[in-house]
Amino acid sequence: MFKKLLFMVGLTTLTLCYTQAKAQQPDLKILRKQMVIAVEKSKTTDSLYKSLNSLKEKNGITNGFIAALLALKAKHAWNPYSKIKYIKNSEKLFRQAVAADPHNIELRFMRFSIEHSAPSFLGFNKELTADSEDIIAQLEKRNFGTADKDMTIAIIKYLIHSKRCTSAQNDVLNKQLSELS
């Protein structure tokens, strides 16, 4: 009887922990919309950063969003020292996030878009080619990771318009775009 009770308590605790951990992860659709606002509004950037950074358990995609928010904090900062500090921390966290989830196209896209937009003199553009190549490889495998259809289409369009891809890569991207549309 005691063993059954102990088993039931253990099972209940495990279920509760799983439910809490799952509930703790942010809703990606909402987070994506908030990120668009954060690009222009520093208060939204700070609020999202605090919210995501306070999560006890962070996965690769969550760390990717935090890294992107650090880059946005650099954009919004007025102090040059702070800008460099934020972008360096962003770069470091992106490396960790990609190591945790190396074939997630949304994560790779976030890093690609920030590196594409960052001034080249900062040296924060080392992974542009690797990210675009992996995104295209995953698209061809139809491995969209956390990206839903709308996000995948946005990623493809961004890559095409970035002018960072070869003509062969653009052909693959246009093919993928026509299949998704």
Rosetta silent file (secondary structure, phi, psi, omega in degrees, C-alpha in Angstrom):
SEQUENCE: MFKKLLFMVGLTTLTLCYTQAKAQQPDLKILRKQMVIAVEKSKTTDSLYKSLNSLKEKNGITNGFIAALLALKAKHAWNPYSKIKYIKNSEKLFRQAVAADPHNIELRFMRFSIEHSAPSFLGFNKELTADSEDIIAQLEKRNFGTADKDMTIAIIKYLIHSKRCTSAQNDVLNKQLSELS
SCORE:     score description
SCORE:     0.000 S_00000001
   1 L     0.000  -44.357 -179.797    0.000    0.000    0.000 S_00000001
   2 H   -63.133  -39.505  179.440    2.804    2.416    0.925 S_00000001
   3 H   -64.363  -40.354  177.801    4.616    1.672   -2.361 S_00000001
   4 H   -62.884  -44.708  179.827    1.435    2.425   -4.346 S_00000001
   5 H   -62.870  -44.294  179.118    0.965    5.699   -2.495 S_00000001
   6 H   -63.283  -41.122  177.640    4.614    6.661   -3.021 S_00000001
   7 H   -62.547  -44.464 -179.141    4.325    5.792   -6.722 S_00000001
   8 H   -65.038  -41.062  178.051    1.156    7.912   -7.101 S_00000001
   9 H   -64.225  -44.465  178.790    2.758   10.877   -5.312 S_00000001
  10 H   -61.607  -43.517  179.277    5.849   10.555   -7.508 S_00000001
  11 H   -65.115  -42.327  177.909    3.741   10.338  -10.681 S_00000001
  12 H   -63.181  -43.610  178.655    1.660   13.345   -9.645 S_00000001
  13 H   -62.681  -44.447  179.033    4.793   15.363   -8.871 S_00000001
  14 H   -61.910  -43.579  178.285    6.350   14.428  -12.205 S_00000001
  15 H   -63.580  -43.080  179.344    3.180   15.401  -14.080 S_00000001
  16 H   -63.059  -43.820  178.956    2.950   18.686  -12.189 S_00000001
  17 H   -62.825  -42.625  179.085    6.612   19.514  -12.930 S_00000001
  18 H   -63.651  -43.948 -179.505    6.128   18.723  -16.629 S_00000001
  19 H   -63.503  -43.199  179.090    2.982   20.857  -16.800 S_00000001
  20 H   -65.202  -41.356  179.564    4.688   23.787  -15.068 S_00000001
  21 H   -64.779  -40.995  179.570    7.758   23.539  -17.326 S_00000001
  22 H   -67.952  -40.869 -179.366    5.570   23.409  -20.409 S_00000001
  23 H   -67.843  -24.101 -177.955    3.413   26.305  -19.221 S_00000001
  24 H   -73.421  -26.851 -179.139    6.552   28.327  -18.575 S_00000001
  25 L   -69.887  136.235 -176.916    7.588   28.318  -22.244 S_00000001
  26 L   -71.783  154.930  174.721    6.346   31.396  -24.107 S_00000001
  27 L   -75.967  116.034 -173.962    3.785   31.259  -26.898 S_00000001
  28 H   -63.930  -35.055  179.049    5.908   31.720  -30.027 S_00000001
  29 H   -63.081  -44.766  179.087    3.159   33.396  -32.069 S_00000001
  30 H   -67.293  -43.260 -179.425    2.669   36.063  -29.422 S_00000001
  31 H   -60.810  -41.053  178.043    6.403   36.407  -28.885 S_00000001
  32 H   -60.676  -43.249  179.293    6.998   36.948  -32.613 S_00000001
  33 H   -64.219  -40.508  179.462    4.433   39.762  -32.678 S_00000001
  34 H   -67.428  -33.944  179.196    6.000   41.377  -29.621 S_00000001
  35 H   -64.388  -37.152  177.934    9.457   41.121  -31.222 S_00000001
  36 H   -61.565  -41.350  177.821    8.245   43.150  -34.208 S_00000001
  37 H   -67.679  -38.949 -177.380    7.152   45.890  -31.793 S_00000001
  38 H   -62.975  -25.183  179.036   10.430   45.603  -29.857 S_00000001
  39 L   -57.655  -36.224 -177.853   12.403   46.534  -32.974 S_00000001
  40 L  -104.866  -18.491 -173.614   11.131   50.109  -32.597 S_00000001
  41 L  -118.925  113.724 -177.732   10.216   50.339  -28.897 S_00000001
  42 H   -65.892  -31.708  179.104   12.905   50.041  -26.255 S_00000001
  43 H   -64.928  -39.881  177.495   10.337   49.582  -23.454 S_00000001
  44 H   -66.303  -40.969  177.409    8.953   46.509  -25.196 S_00000001
  45 H   -58.117  -49.302 -178.377   12.506   45.233  -25.702 S_00000001
  46 H   -63.645  -42.132 -179.645   13.300   45.664  -22.000 S_00000001
  47 H   -64.031  -46.846  178.737   10.027   44.096  -20.879 S_00000001
  48 H   -63.512  -41.880  179.956   10.410   41.051  -23.133 S_00000001
  49 H   -59.609  -48.482  179.971   14.038   40.644  -22.134 S_00000001
  50 H   -61.440  -42.360 -178.468   13.183   40.650  -18.413 S_00000001
  51 H   -64.082  -49.478 -178.524   10.303   38.256  -18.955 S_00000001
  52 H   -71.397  -37.553 -178.472   12.252   35.715  -21.008 S_00000001
  53 H   -69.154  -21.029  179.906   15.429   36.022  -18.983 S_00000001
  54 L   -81.752  -10.265  178.252   13.493   35.247  -15.792 S_00000001
  55 L   -62.021  137.159 -179.060   12.446   31.815  -17.088 S_00000001
  56 L   -72.555  -42.638 -178.411   14.095   29.091  -15.050 S_00000001
  57 L  -113.486  121.170 -179.095   14.452   26.649  -17.926 S_00000001
  58 L  -117.926  132.898  175.127   15.477   28.008  -21.300 S_00000001
  59 L   -98.677 -176.286 -177.453   15.695   25.995  -24.482 S_00000001
  60 H   -58.757  -45.527 -176.980   17.542   26.912  -27.686 S_00000001
  61 H   -68.459  -37.984  177.365   14.735   28.971  -29.210 S_00000001
  62 H   -63.406  -44.651  176.797   14.132   30.884  -25.969 S_00000001
  63 H   -63.085  -32.979  176.179   17.832   31.708  -25.754 S_00000001
  64 H   -63.613  -42.723  177.472   17.662   32.787  -29.392 S_00000001
  65 H   -65.197  -39.453  177.919   14.909   35.265  -28.596 S_00000001
  66 H   -64.149  -42.188  178.507   16.903   36.547  -25.614 S_00000001
  67 H   -62.330  -41.465  177.677   19.969   36.942  -27.841 S_00000001
  68 H   -63.906  -38.209  178.101   17.883   38.847  -30.397 S_00000001
  69 H   -67.347  -34.414  174.657   16.572   41.085  -27.619 S_00000001
  70 H   -62.738  -40.096  176.975   20.144   41.797  -26.501 S_00000001
  71 H   -64.614  -37.711  176.632   20.891   42.919  -30.055 S_00000001
  72 H   -68.935  -33.878  175.139   17.821   45.160  -29.934 S_00000001
  73 H   -62.586  -37.072  176.317   19.014   46.557  -26.608 S_00000001
  74 H   -63.904  -40.806  179.290   22.239   47.451  -28.440 S_00000001
  75 H   -62.008  -42.391 -175.227   20.191   49.172  -31.138 S_00000001
  76 H   -81.511  -19.191 -177.024   18.244   51.203  -28.578 S_00000001
  77 L   -70.863  148.844  178.004   21.202   52.087  -26.327 S_00000001
  78 L   -99.567  -25.424 -178.366   22.823   55.498  -26.717 S_00000001
  79 L   -80.176  122.205 -179.321   26.102   54.668  -24.953 S_00000001
  80 H   -57.696  -37.391  178.553   28.680   53.127  -27.382 S_00000001
  81 H   -62.844  -44.704  178.754   30.135   50.973  -24.603 S_00000001
  82 H   -63.238  -41.295  178.764   26.680   49.552  -23.807 S_00000001
  83 H   -56.701  -47.102 -178.173   26.001   48.923  -27.487 S_00000001
  84 H   -67.694  -40.418  178.843   29.173   46.840  -27.811 S_00000001
  85 H   -60.809  -46.479  179.949   28.519   45.000  -24.549 S_00000001
  86 H   -63.541  -42.987 -176.793   24.990   44.053  -25.640 S_00000001
  87 H   -69.065  -36.251  176.680   26.053   42.909  -29.107 S_00000001
  88 H   -65.067  -43.260  177.713   28.906   40.781  -27.687 S_00000001
  89 H   -65.196  -36.757  177.194   26.514   39.160  -25.207 S_00000001
  90 H   -62.153  -47.149 -179.763   24.040   38.603  -28.031 S_00000001
  91 H   -59.729  -44.703 -179.855   26.689   36.900  -30.157 S_00000001
  92 H   -62.815  -45.457 -178.679   27.734   34.647  -27.264 S_00000001
  93 H   -68.774  -35.556  175.563   24.153   33.648  -26.447 S_00000001
  94 H   -62.111  -40.437  178.181   23.366   32.975  -30.119 S_00000001
  95 H   -59.858  -43.308  178.940   26.328   30.576  -30.259 S_00000001
  96 H   -65.006  -42.655 -178.309   24.923   28.715  -27.238 S_00000001
  97 H   -64.524  -44.516 -179.987   21.396   28.678  -28.656 S_00000001
  98 H   -67.423  -36.224  176.426   22.511   27.359  -32.041 S_00000001
  99 H   -62.676  -35.192  179.808   24.667   24.717  -30.338 S_00000001
 100 H   -74.763  -30.058 -175.986   21.560   23.569  -28.420 S_00000001
 101 L  -146.167   71.149 -168.171   19.325   23.492  -31.527 S_00000001
 102 L   -66.708  -19.883 -176.260   21.600   23.685  -34.606 S_00000001
 103 L  -113.078   21.892  177.747   19.006   23.036  -37.310 S_00000001
 104 L   -84.325  111.948 -174.345   16.211   25.302  -36.099 S_00000001
 105 H   -66.932  -29.938  179.286   15.545   27.647  -39.022 S_00000001
 106 H   -68.268  -42.029  178.022   13.830   30.266  -36.860 S_00000001
 107 H   -64.359  -47.394  178.150   16.823   30.458  -34.554 S_00000001
 108 H   -62.428  -37.201  179.218   19.255   30.596  -37.470 S_00000001
 109 H   -65.051  -42.243  179.306   17.069   33.242  -39.112 S_00000001
 110 H   -58.225  -46.649 -179.856   17.119   35.468  -36.038 S_00000001
 111 H   -65.248  -42.759  179.264   20.903   35.387  -35.984 S_00000001
 112 H   -58.519  -47.037 -176.430   21.103   35.868  -39.766 S_00000001
 113 H   -65.074  -36.208  178.406   18.794   38.894  -39.703 S_00000001
 114 H   -71.471  -43.943  178.560   20.740   40.559  -36.902 S_00000001
 115 H   -64.181  -36.413  178.388   24.103   39.871  -38.531 S_00000001
 116 H   -63.765  -37.698 -176.271   22.738   41.144  -41.845 S_00000001
 117 H   -86.206  -22.526 -175.890   21.603   44.381  -40.199 S_00000001
 118 L   -72.614  143.635  175.780   24.598   44.971  -37.915 S_00000001
 119 L   -58.526  135.481 -174.061   27.358   47.275  -39.146 S_00000001
 120 H   -64.059  -26.745 -178.571   30.139   45.124  -40.600 S_00000001
 121 H   -65.487  -16.620  177.803   32.876   46.897  -38.615 S_00000001
 122 H   -74.261  -18.295 -179.160   31.516   45.238  -35.456 S_00000001
 123 L    75.005   16.062 -179.189   32.593   41.866  -36.806 S_00000001
 124 L   -99.146   52.138  178.493   29.221   40.380  -35.936 S_00000001
 125 L  -141.906   25.784 -175.923   28.642   38.830  -39.338 S_00000001
 126 L   -71.931  -23.499 -172.975   30.751   35.681  -39.179 S_00000001
 127 L  -105.707    8.188 -178.227   27.832   33.256  -39.391 S_00000001
 128 H   -54.752  -51.540 -177.139   25.849   34.758  -42.294 S_00000001
 129 H   -65.868  -46.960 -179.552   26.903   32.121  -44.798 S_00000001
 130 H   -60.495  -42.079 -179.199   26.603   29.193  -42.390 S_00000001
 131 H   -66.825  -46.272 -179.430   23.148   30.327  -41.266 S_00000001
 132 H   -63.803  -40.275  179.128   21.793   30.884  -44.779 S_00000001
 133 H   -64.411  -42.293  179.920   23.177   27.531  -45.943 S_00000001
 134 H   -69.260  -39.143  177.733   21.669   25.667  -42.996 S_00000001
 135 H   -59.312  -46.772 -178.516   18.314   27.416  -43.366 S_00000001
 136 H   -64.971  -41.287  178.040   18.176   26.445  -47.045 S_00000001
 137 H   -61.729  -41.816  179.938   19.237   22.853  -46.271 S_00000001
 138 H   -69.523  -35.542  176.651   16.505   22.548  -43.632 S_00000001
 139 H   -62.969  -41.718  179.490   13.916   24.058  -45.984 S_00000001
 140 H   -64.505  -32.121  177.820   14.800   21.463  -48.599 S_00000001
 141 L   -83.025   -5.387 -176.474   14.336   18.731  -45.961 S_00000001
 142 L    61.612   32.827  177.035   11.046   20.398  -44.952 S_00000001
 143 L   -99.330   90.536 -174.165   12.407   20.626  -41.411 S_00000001
 144 L   -89.541   -7.127  178.158   10.833   23.885  -40.282 S_00000001
 145 L    59.037 -127.557 -177.594   11.493   23.420  -36.554 S_00000001
 146 L   -82.881   -9.109 -176.106    9.549   25.955  -34.498 S_00000001
 147 L   -77.517  127.129  173.497    8.632   28.043  -37.547 S_00000001
 148 L   -82.052 -177.199 -176.130    5.010   27.819  -38.667 S_00000001
 149 H   -59.409  -47.108 -179.415    3.999   28.362  -42.301 S_00000001
 150 H   -61.512  -42.244  179.401    3.777   32.161  -42.030 S_00000001
 151 H   -65.917  -40.873  179.836    7.145   32.381  -40.312 S_00000001
 152 H   -62.318  -43.048  177.716    8.726   30.064  -42.889 S_00000001
 153 H   -63.040  -42.401  178.732    7.421   32.224  -45.742 S_00000001
 154 H   -62.976  -39.796  178.196    8.743   35.358  -44.008 S_00000001
 155 H   -61.903  -47.482 -178.918   12.156   33.713  -43.583 S_00000001
 156 H   -60.793  -47.389 -179.574   12.324   32.769  -47.256 S_00000001
 157 H   -61.380  -41.273 -179.891   11.305   36.252  -48.398 S_00000001
 158 H   -62.780  -44.569  179.335   13.836   37.875  -46.080 S_00000001
 159 H   -60.865  -43.234  179.707   16.640   35.676  -47.383 S_00000001
 160 H   -62.601  -46.928 -176.748   15.761   36.474  -50.992 S_00000001
 161 H   -74.800  -13.845 -179.448   15.562   40.218  -50.342 S_00000001
 162 H   -71.846  -20.868 -177.983   18.774   40.247  -48.295 S_00000001
 163 L    62.788   23.507  179.178   20.824   39.784  -51.489 S_00000001
 164 L  -100.554   -6.505 -177.028   23.185   37.562  -49.463 S_00000001
 165 L  -100.384  153.303  176.463   22.294   34.333  -51.272 S_00000001
 166 L   -73.196  168.534  178.725   23.699   32.983  -54.519 S_00000001
 167 H   -64.965  -35.057  177.320   21.483   32.685  -57.568 S_00000001
 168 H   -65.305  -41.078  177.545   21.329   28.899  -57.050 S_00000001
 169 H   -65.471  -39.947  177.574   20.220   29.440  -53.446 S_00000001
 170 H   -62.962  -35.828  176.393   17.623   31.968  -54.587 S_00000001
 171 H   -61.569  -44.662  178.579   16.274   29.380  -57.047 S_00000001
 172 H   -62.798  -43.959 -179.362   15.842   26.908  -54.175 S_00000001
 173 H   -63.720  -42.982  178.485   14.217   29.594  -52.029 S_00000001
 174 H   -64.260  -37.553  176.938   11.812   30.640  -54.802 S_00000001
 175 H   -62.955  -46.737  178.815   10.869   26.983  -55.328 S_00000001
 176 H   -61.945  -39.952  179.465   10.202   26.558  -51.601 S_00000001
 177 H   -63.305  -42.710 -179.683    8.192   29.769  -51.561 S_00000001
 178 H   -67.843  -32.670  177.511    5.976   28.639  -54.425 S_00000001
 179 H   -69.217  -34.011 -178.581    5.371   25.295  -52.697 S_00000001
 180 H   -83.500  -25.050 -176.089    4.331   27.019  -49.466 S_00000001
 181 L   -81.659    0.000    0.000    2.172   29.709  -51.039 S_00000001
